[in-house]
Amino acid sequence: MTGKKKRVLVVEDSPIVLKIIGHMVRQELDESLYEVDFVDSMAAASQLMEEHTYFAALADLNLPDAPNGEVVDSVLAKGIPCIVLTGTYSEERRESLLKLGIVDYVVKESRFSYAYAVKLVNRLALNEFIKVLVVEDSTTARNYVKGLLEQHLFQVLEAENGLQALDIYKQHPEIRLIITDYHMPEMDGFELVREIRGQSDKTDLAIIGLSSVEKSALSAKFIKNGANDFLQKPFFPEELHCRVIHNLESIELIQALNDAANSDYLTKLYNRRYLFDVGGAQYDHAQPNKPFAVALMDIDHFKAFNDNYGHEAGDAMLVHVGQLLKESFSRFLVARMGGEEFCVLLPGLSQNQAYTLMNNFRTRFEDEGMYLGDEYIQATISIGVTSMKGDNLDSMIATADELLYRAKEVGRNFVIGDDSA
């Protein structure tokens, strides 16, 4: 999440509950991403909703000036996703509120209830960027599932059968969840799952099967064909949301583990392992007649910098380099090799193009220093860049390393390429 802070409204008349929610907000919501307003009445909430645009609201169902849930109606009328807090559980009230379009109905039982409600705000912010494909031949059933998902701010795509779903998935490979019915014309849910699993595994895309057919083996058949989960129709709205979130969180956890394994802990660039795994594949699949360049660089006099300013300052400098590399080479693979050494793979670029890009980066790095406390510090960088293909990526990096060494020999703050070596 980037850009303007998301504003959240909390409406609760109990000072103790407000204090607990405030604590949970500080624990669960990043203050750089969210701004939270706390009020204890509908009047105060109404005033703030006139003054500000809110991303989400946590609203108590019973307030002194709104004892019958009027504040929920007011929040929903503004188009604000609403998480309802209540001290007592009523099945009838829960169903009526869910039909109105609330995000969830949370009973104030313990601190875990408040933590759940606050975490839902984070979940909504993540959902805004997630595409879900609903595959269902019944317009009524499809619209029902779509509406439930949109209440949680997902981007929803629709298909009437498996063939149409495959076409949509091809157009939108960033889809992270497919919810598909079993019985459909042209291509049923089982066939769709088999086709999708030929293109994407369970770590990239979750699939939830649906059916109103009461066969005990149906859920097992869906899962054996490659679905992550199964839900029998009809279902409660919370049941669908829990299954959706559970499966998405599993994918996100795997992605986080992969990111940790493939990323440098400090700069958040890719690490050496990822460079040779993915970059090696890029190199191997590059066409023989197409250019491919590799640049290797490191910060000049970095040991002296560390000795002079300390290792924390050295880490700050490495983070600074990483950020500039991300900005300058966003469409290329950039990795930290270790220490103060970095590598950029430049498929499709000639020697002249790669040299020009690297020299522009060298100049930018020299010009854009960083603050260390009140002191403004500048440094320089040396770069070796080659487009001479070898037997593998290793050999190209070795050539770039030789050119980097020559750049340091001639006085540092230089880019040395094949033609200037």
C-alpha positions as CSV (number, residue, x, y, z in Angstrom):
1,M,0.0,0.0,0.0
2,T,1.4,3.4,-1.0
3,G,0.3,7.0,-1.3
4,K,-2.2,8.8,0.9
5,K,-3.0,7.3,4.4
6,K,-6.2,5.3,4.7
7,R,-8.5,6.8,7.3
8,V,-10.3,4.5,9.7
9,L,-13.2,5.5,11.9
10,V,-13.8,3.8,15.3
11,V,-17.2,4.5,17.0
12,E,-17.4,3.0,20.5
13,D,-18.9,4.6,23.7
14,S,-17.1,2.4,26.3
15,P,-13.9,4.0,27.5
16,I,-12.4,0.5,28.3
17,V,-13.3,-0.9,24.9
18,L,-11.9,2.2,23.2
19,K,-8.7,1.8,25.1
20,I,-8.4,-1.9,24.1
21,I,-9.1,-1.1,20.4
22,G,-6.6,1.7,20.6
23,H,-4.0,-0.7,21.8
24,M,-4.8,-3.2,19.0
25,V,-4.7,-0.4,16.4
26,R,-1.1,0.4,17.5
27,Q,-0.2,-3.2,17.4
28,E,-1.8,-4.2,14.1
29,L,-2.0,-1.1,11.9
30,D,1.1,0.6,10.5
31,E,0.8,4.3,11.4
32,S,2.5,5.3,8.2
33,L,-0.3,3.7,6.2
34,Y,-3.4,4.4,8.4
35,E,-4.9,7.4,10.3
36,V,-7.5,6.3,12.9
37,D,-10.2,8.6,14.4
38,F,-11.9,7.5,17.7
39,V,-15.3,8.8,18.7
40,D,-17.9,7.8,21.3
41,S,-21.2,8.9,19.7
42,M,-23.1,8.8,16.4
43,A,-23.2,12.6,16.4
44,A,-19.4,12.8,16.5
45,A,-19.1,10.1,13.9
46,S,-21.6,11.9,11.5
47,Q,-19.6,15.1,11.8
48,L,-16.3,13.4,10.9
49,M,-17.9,11.5,8.0
50,E,-19.0,14.9,6.6
51,E,-15.4,16.2,6.9
52,H,-13.4,13.1,5.8
53,T,-13.4,10.2,3.4
54,Y,-13.0,6.9,5.3
55,F,-11.6,3.6,4.1
56,A,-13.3,1.5,6.8
57,A,-15.2,1.8,10.1
58,L,-15.5,-0.2,13.2
59,A,-18.9,0.7,14.7
60,D,-20.6,-0.3,18.0
61,L,-24.2,-1.4,17.4
62,N,-25.6,0.2,20.5
63,L,-24.6,3.8,21.3
64,P,-26.3,6.3,23.7
65,D,-27.6,8.4,20.8
66,A,-28.0,5.5,18.4
67,P,-29.3,2.5,20.5
68,N,-30.7,0.5,17.5
69,G,-27.7,0.4,15.2
70,E,-28.5,3.7,13.4
71,V,-24.7,4.4,13.1
72,V,-24.3,1.3,11.0
73,D,-26.9,2.6,8.5
74,S,-25.2,5.9,8.5
75,V,-21.8,4.4,7.8
76,L,-23.1,2.2,5.0
77,A,-25.0,5.1,3.4
78,K,-21.6,6.8,3.0
79,G,-20.3,3.7,1.1
80,I,-17.8,2.9,3.9
81,P,-17.1,-0.8,4.6
82,C,-18.4,-1.4,8.1
83,I,-17.2,-3.9,10.8
84,V,-20.0,-4.1,13.4
85,L,-19.1,-4.5,17.1
86,T,-21.7,-5.7,19.5
87,G,-21.9,-6.8,23.1
88,T,-24.7,-9.4,22.5
89,Y,-25.2,-12.0,19.8
90,S,-28.5,-12.1,17.9
91,E,-28.8,-14.5,14.9
92,E,-31.7,-12.5,13.5
93,R,-29.8,-9.2,13.8
94,R,-26.6,-10.7,12.3
95,E,-28.5,-12.0,9.3
96,S,-30.2,-8.6,8.7
97,L,-26.9,-6.7,9.0
98,L,-25.1,-9.1,6.6
99,K,-27.9,-8.5,4.1
100,L,-27.3,-4.8,4.4
101,G,-23.7,-5.4,3.3
102,I,-21.6,-5.1,6.5
103,V,-18.1,-6.6,6.3
104,D,-18.5,-8.7,9.5
105,Y,-20.4,-9.0,12.8
106,V,-18.0,-9.2,15.7
107,V,-19.1,-10.0,19.3
108,K,-17.1,-8.2,21.9
109,E,-16.1,-11.2,23.9
110,S,-12.4,-10.8,24.5
111,R,-9.2,-9.0,23.3
112,F,-9.0,-11.5,20.5
113,S,-12.3,-10.3,19.2
114,Y,-10.9,-6.7,19.0
115,A,-7.7,-8.0,17.4
116,Y,-9.7,-9.8,14.8
117,A,-11.8,-6.7,14.0
118,V,-8.7,-4.5,13.6
119,K,-6.9,-7.1,11.5
120,L,-9.9,-7.1,9.2
121,V,-9.0,-3.5,8.2
122,N,-5.5,-4.7,7.1
123,R,-7.2,-7.5,5.2
124,L,-9.5,-5.1,3.4
125,A,-6.5,-3.1,2.3
126,L,-4.8,-6.2,0.9
127,N,-8.0,-7.3,-0.8
128,E,-8.2,-4.1,-2.9
129,F,-5.3,-5.5,-5.0
130,I,-6.5,-9.1,-5.4
131,K,-8.4,-10.3,-8.4
132,V,-11.0,-13.2,-7.9
133,L,-12.7,-15.0,-10.7
134,V,-16.2,-16.4,-10.0
135,V,-17.3,-19.2,-12.4
136,E,-21.0,-19.9,-12.1
137,D,-23.6,-20.5,-14.9
138,S,-26.5,-19.2,-12.7
139,T,-26.6,-15.4,-12.9
140,T,-28.3,-15.2,-9.5
141,A,-25.8,-17.4,-7.7
142,R,-22.9,-15.6,-9.5
143,N,-24.1,-12.2,-8.4
144,Y,-24.6,-13.4,-4.9
145,V,-21.0,-14.6,-4.6
146,K,-19.7,-11.5,-6.4
147,G,-21.6,-9.2,-4.0
148,L,-20.1,-11.0,-0.9
149,L,-16.6,-10.6,-2.3
150,E,-17.1,-7.0,-3.2
151,Q,-18.2,-6.3,0.4
152,H,-14.6,-7.3,1.2
153,L,-13.2,-5.0,-1.6
154,F,-11.9,-7.8,-3.9
155,Q,-11.7,-7.1,-7.6
156,V,-14.2,-9.6,-9.0
157,L,-14.2,-11.0,-12.5
158,E,-17.0,-13.3,-13.8
159,A,-17.4,-16.3,-16.1
160,E,-20.4,-18.4,-17.0
161,N,-18.6,-21.7,-17.7
162,G,-15.1,-23.3,-17.6
163,L,-14.2,-22.3,-21.2
164,Q,-14.9,-18.7,-20.6
165,A,-13.0,-18.9,-17.3
166,L,-9.9,-20.2,-19.0
167,D,-10.0,-17.3,-21.5
168,I,-10.4,-14.8,-18.7
169,Y,-7.5,-16.4,-16.7
170,K,-5.3,-16.2,-19.8
171,Q,-6.1,-12.4,-20.0
172,H,-5.6,-11.9,-16.2
173,P,-2.8,-14.2,-15.0
174,E,-2.6,-12.1,-11.8
175,I,-5.8,-13.7,-10.6
176,R,-5.1,-15.2,-7.1
177,L,-8.4,-17.0,-6.4
178,I,-11.0,-18.9,-8.5
179,I,-14.4,-19.9,-7.0
180,T,-16.0,-22.3,-9.4
181,D,-19.3,-24.2,-9.5
182,Y,-19.3,-27.9,-10.3
183,H,-22.2,-28.3,-12.8
184,M,-21.8,-26.0,-15.8
185,P,-22.3,-26.3,-19.5
186,E,-19.5,-26.6,-22.0
187,M,-16.8,-27.3,-19.3
188,D,-17.7,-28.3,-15.7
189,G,-15.8,-27.4,-12.5
190,F,-13.7,-30.5,-12.5
191,E,-12.4,-30.0,-16.0
192,L,-11.7,-26.4,-15.3
193,V,-9.6,-27.2,-12.2
194,R,-7.6,-29.8,-14.2
195,E,-6.9,-27.3,-17.0
196,I,-5.9,-24.5,-14.5
197,R,-3.6,-26.8,-12.6
198,G,-1.8,-27.5,-15.8
199,Q,-0.8,-23.8,-15.8
200,S,-0.6,-22.9,-12.1
201,D,0.1,-24.7,-8.9
202,K,-1.4,-24.2,-5.4
203,T,1.3,-21.8,-4.3
204,D,0.3,-19.2,-6.9
205,L,-3.5,-19.6,-7.2
206,A,-6.2,-20.9,-4.9
207,I,-9.3,-22.7,-6.2
208,I,-12.5,-23.2,-4.2
209,G,-15.1,-25.6,-5.6
210,L,-18.8,-25.1,-5.0
211,S,-21.8,-27.3,-5.5
212,S,-25.4,-27.8,-4.4
213,V,-25.3,-31.5,-5.4
214,E,-25.4,-33.6,-2.2
215,K,-22.7,-36.2,-2.9
216,S,-20.3,-37.1,-0.2
217,A,-17.5,-37.8,-2.6
218,L,-17.8,-34.4,-4.5
219,S,-15.5,-32.5,-2.2
220,A,-12.8,-35.2,-2.3
221,K,-13.1,-35.3,-6.1
222,F,-12.7,-31.5,-6.4
223,I,-9.6,-31.6,-4.1
224,K,-8.1,-34.6,-5.9
225,N,-8.4,-32.7,-9.2
226,G,-6.4,-29.8,-7.8
227,A,-8.8,-27.5,-5.8
228,N,-7.6,-26.1,-2.5
229,D,-11.0,-26.2,-0.8
230,F,-14.7,-27.0,-1.3
231,L,-17.9,-25.4,-0.1
232,Q,-21.4,-26.9,-0.1
233,K,-24.2,-24.6,-1.3
234,P,-26.1,-23.0,0.4
235,F,-23.5,-21.5,2.7
236,F,-23.3,-18.7,5.3
237,P,-21.6,-15.5,4.1
238,E,-19.0,-15.8,6.9
239,E,-18.3,-19.4,5.8
240,L,-17.3,-18.2,2.3
241,H,-15.2,-15.3,3.7
242,C,-13.4,-17.6,6.1
243,R,-12.5,-20.1,3.4
244,V,-11.4,-17.3,1.0
245,I,-9.2,-15.6,3.6
246,H,-7.7,-18.9,4.8
247,N,-6.7,-19.9,1.3
248,L,-5.3,-16.5,0.4
249,E,-3.3,-16.3,3.6
250,S,-1.8,-19.7,2.8
251,I,-0.6,-18.4,-0.6
252,E,0.6,-15.2,1.0
253,L,2.6,-17.1,3.7
254,I,4.3,-19.3,1.0
255,Q,5.1,-16.1,-1.0
256,A,6.5,-14.5,2.1
257,L,8.7,-17.5,2.8
258,N,9.9,-17.5,-0.9
259,D,10.6,-13.8,-0.7
260,A,12.6,-14.3,2.5
261,A,14.6,-17.1,0.8
262,N,15.2,-15.1,-2.3
263,S,15.7,-11.6,-0.9
264,D,18.6,-9.8,0.7
265,Y,17.5,-9.1,4.3
266,L,18.9,-5.6,4.3
267,T,18.3,-4.0,0.9
268,K,15.3,-6.1,0.0
269,L,16.9,-6.7,-3.4
270,Y,17.1,-10.2,-4.8
271,N,20.0,-12.2,-3.3
272,R,22.9,-14.1,-5.0
273,R,20.9,-17.4,-4.9
274,Y,18.0,-15.9,-6.8
275,L,20.2,-14.2,-9.3
276,F,21.8,-17.5,-10.3
277,D,18.6,-19.5,-10.3
278,V,16.3,-17.0,-12.2
279,G,19.0,-15.0,-13.9
280,G,20.7,-18.2,-15.0
281,A,17.4,-19.3,-16.6
282,Q,17.1,-15.9,-18.3
283,Y,20.6,-16.3,-19.7
284,D,20.0,-19.9,-20.9
285,H,16.7,-19.0,-22.7
286,A,18.2,-15.8,-24.3
287,Q,18.2,-16.1,-28.1
288,P,21.8,-16.4,-29.5
289,N,21.3,-13.5,-31.8
290,K,19.8,-11.2,-29.1
291,P,22.1,-9.0,-26.9
292,F,22.5,-9.7,-23.2
293,A,24.5,-7.5,-20.8
294,V,25.6,-7.9,-17.2
295,A,26.8,-5.1,-14.9
296,L,28.7,-5.6,-11.7
297,M,29.3,-2.7,-9.3
298,D,30.5,-1.9,-5.8
299,I,30.7,1.2,-3.6
300,D,34.1,2.9,-3.6
301,H,36.1,2.9,-0.4
302,F,33.3,1.2,1.5
303,K,35.6,-0.3,4.2
304,A,36.9,3.2,5.0
305,F,33.3,4.5,5.1
306,N,32.4,1.8,7.6
307,D,35.5,2.5,9.7
308,N,34.8,6.2,9.7
309,Y,31.1,6.3,10.3
310,G,30.3,2.9,11.8
311,H,28.5,-0.2,10.5
312,E,25.0,1.2,11.0
313,A,25.9,4.0,8.6
314,G,27.3,1.4,6.3
315,D,24.0,-0.4,6.3
316,A,22.2,2.8,5.6
317,M,24.4,3.4,2.6
318,L,23.7,-0.1,1.3
319,V,20.0,0.5,1.7
320,H,20.4,3.8,-0.2
321,V,22.2,2.0,-3.1
322,G,19.5,-0.6,-3.2
323,Q,16.7,2.0,-3.4
324,L,18.4,3.8,-6.2
325,L,19.0,0.6,-8.1
326,K,15.3,-0.4,-7.7
327,E,14.2,3.0,-9.1
328,S,16.7,3.1,-11.9
329,F,16.4,-0.6,-13.1
330,S,12.8,-1.5,-12.2
331,R,12.3,-3.6,-15.3
332,F,15.6,-5.6,-14.8
333,L,16.8,-8.2,-12.4
334,V,18.9,-6.5,-9.7
335,A,20.6,-8.4,-6.9
336,R,23.0,-7.8,-4.0
337,M,25.9,-10.2,-4.5
338,G,27.2,-9.7,-1.0
339,G,29.0,-7.0,1.0
340,E,28.9,-3.8,-1.1
341,E,28.7,-5.6,-4.5
342,F,25.6,-5.5,-6.7
343,C,24.7,-7.0,-10.0
344,V,22.2,-6.0,-12.8
345,L,21.1,-8.3,-15.7
346,L,20.2,-6.4,-18.8
347,P,18.7,-8.8,-21.4
348,G,18.0,-7.2,-24.8
349,L,20.5,-4.4,-24.3
350,S,23.6,-3.8,-26.4
351,Q,27.0,-2.9,-25.0
352,N,26.5,0.8,-25.8
353,Q,23.0,0.8,-24.3
354,A,24.1,-0.9,-21.1
355,Y,27.1,1.3,-20.8
356,T,25.0,4.5,-21.1
357,L,22.5,3.2,-18.5
358,M,25.3,2.3,-16.1
359,N,27.1,5.6,-16.6
360,N,23.9,7.5,-15.9
361,F,23.4,5.5,-12.7
362,R,27.0,6.2,-11.7
363,T,26.4,9.9,-12.1
364,R,23.1,9.8,-10.2
365,F,24.7,7.9,-7.3
366,E,27.5,10.4,-7.1
367,D,25.0,13.3,-7.1
368,E,22.3,11.9,-4.8
369,G,23.9,11.5,-1.4
370,M,22.2,10.6,1.9
371,Y,21.8,12.2,5.3
372,L,23.5,10.6,8.3
373,G,21.9,12.6,11.1
374,D,22.5,16.2,10.1
375,E,25.5,15.4,7.9
376,Y,25.0,15.0,4.2
377,I,27.2,12.3,2.8
378,Q,28.1,11.5,-0.8
379,A,29.9,8.4,-2.2
380,T,30.9,7.0,-5.6
381,I,30.5,3.7,-7.3
382,S,32.6,1.7,-9.8
383,I,31.0,-0.5,-12.5
384,G,32.1,-3.1,-14.9
385,V,29.6,-4.0,-17.8
386,T,29.9,-6.6,-20.4
387,S,27.9,-8.0,-23.3
388,M,30.3,-10.7,-24.2
389,K,28.4,-13.9,-23.8
390,G,30.2,-16.9,-22.3
391,D,29.3,-20.5,-21.6
392,N,26.9,-19.4,-18.8
393,L,25.9,-16.6,-16.6
394,D,28.8,-17.3,-14.3
395,S,31.3,-16.6,-17.0
396,M,29.6,-13.3,-17.9
397,I,29.7,-12.2,-14.3
398,A,33.4,-13.1,-14.1
399,T,34.0,-10.9,-17.1
400,A,32.1,-8.0,-15.5
401,D,34.1,-8.5,-12.3
402,E,37.4,-8.2,-14.3
403,L,36.1,-4.9,-15.8
404,L,35.0,-3.7,-12.4
405,Y,38.5,-4.4,-11.1
406,R,39.9,-2.2,-13.9
407,A,37.5,0.6,-13.1
408,K,39.0,0.7,-9.6
409,E,42.5,0.5,-10.9
410,V,42.0,3.6,-13.1
411,G,40.9,5.7,-10.1
412,R,37.3,4.5,-9.2
413,N,34.0,6.3,-10.0
414,F,34.3,4.8,-13.5
415,V,32.3,2.6,-15.7
416,I,34.5,0.2,-17.8
417,G,32.9,-1.8,-20.6
418,D,34.2,-4.2,-23.2
419,D,35.2,-1.5,-25.6
420,S,37.0,0.6,-23.0
421,A,38.9,-2.3,-21.2
